[in-house]
Amino acid sequence: MKVLVINCGSSSLKYQVLDMTNEVLECKGLVERIGMEGSAITHEKIGMDKFKNIVPMEDHKDAIGHVLDAIQDEDHGVVKDMSEIGAVGHRVVHAGEKYAHSVLIDDTVMAALEDCVELAPLHNPPNLLGIRACQELMPTTPMVAVFDTAFHQTMPPESYIYAIPYEYYQKYGIRRYGFHGTSHKYVAERAADMLNVNIEDLKLITCHLGNGASVSAIKRGKCLDTSMGFTPLEGLVMGTRSGDIDPAIVTYIREKEGLNQGVANEILNKKSGVLGISGVSSDFRDLEAAAEDGNERAILALKVFAHKVKSYIGAYIAEMNGVDAIIFTAGVGENDIGMRDIICNDMGNLGIKLDLVKNKVRGKEMIISRDDSKVKVLLIPTNEELMIARDTYEIVTKL
């Protein structure tokens, strides 16, 4: 069976087609500037050069239509007609407490996702647009929703309840949900395979480090705790997000700066993080270049980021009473040699010993800890699309 994976943003769309008989990626692409001037699709059939078409796309239905044309293209396509696509897997950011696993999409599921829009107003609406567009263009093809929040639904109440009046949880669902769940699940399962140990026998800490970043504690294959919270703003310092701060700071800044409603939220989400500290960039490559040139604020931003990751690792080791492996993934985790070194440095008493030679690698799946390290340190490139395709394939083959 071939599975089409769709990941819709507000004005962009990523897609892949995978043959799930052998889990081979056949093509992938990106649609940009949906509903804007200069909209374009970039398509790549694996083994061939990419091609880019600049074509007007009024909405997500137009965008999906061009995706379907691309995957059926005589020269660059991977199917002769859409009957070869057995299912579509959709990334959906937020399912609230409604779903703890991926589900076949029906009217009930769509209504539930509508209910979660207020929890993810930037993400769920485009996710829903993508689903509806596919349903209209592929009305007989089964579709599956794979949720960023689902993997974290195994957290116990002490991990997800905030110390605010309990009625706010009961009335509005205010609790820690966690995000990046598909990525955390994928690398945890890959770690078990690499270590040749049943995941039920492992305590893992997964570090999804990119412009958005989160850490999860995974015990016996289930999420015990995670750093992101009610929104993706909580937790680690990130590219432009503040992460954990004293909540009183928000009111204090609003009063001092005379800010209108919503401005403080924008500052914490878009002008903070390593960008806010450094004043240079939210891109860690830019920060490292500036740090090498002696920029003290860039150096400080990198240190603050590493400090926060290390703090969560230490907390989760305590929470799980030990750890067998720490996994680094996502853009920074997979490619930033220096950052992995800073995070793992001086943690020998916790059994964490990074091999400085093995660590000199980017984007390659391997164990990068020393042979005598009690805790294994792994680098695993994430593959959320494959995880979505796997869940989709598993659900649809049981129909």
Protein Blocks (a to p, Z undefined) as FASTA:
>chain_A
ZZddddddfkbccdddddfklopafbdcddehehiahiacddddehiacdddddddfblm
lmmmmmmmmmmgfklmcbfbfklpmbdcdddfbgcjmbgcdcdddfklmmmmmmmmmmmm
mlmmmmmmmmmmmmmmmmmbccddddfklmmmmpcfklmpccbdfklmmmnopacebgak
lmmmmmmmmmmmmnopafklpccddddddfbdcddddeehiafbdfbdfbmkbccddfkl
gbjadfklmmmmmmmnopaehklmmmmmmmgcjllmnomamcfklmmmmmmnopaklmmm
mmmmmmmmmmmmmmmmmmnopafbdcdedjklmmmmmlmmmmmgoplmnopacdfklmmc
ghiacdfbdfklmbacddddddfklmmmmmmmmmmmmZZ
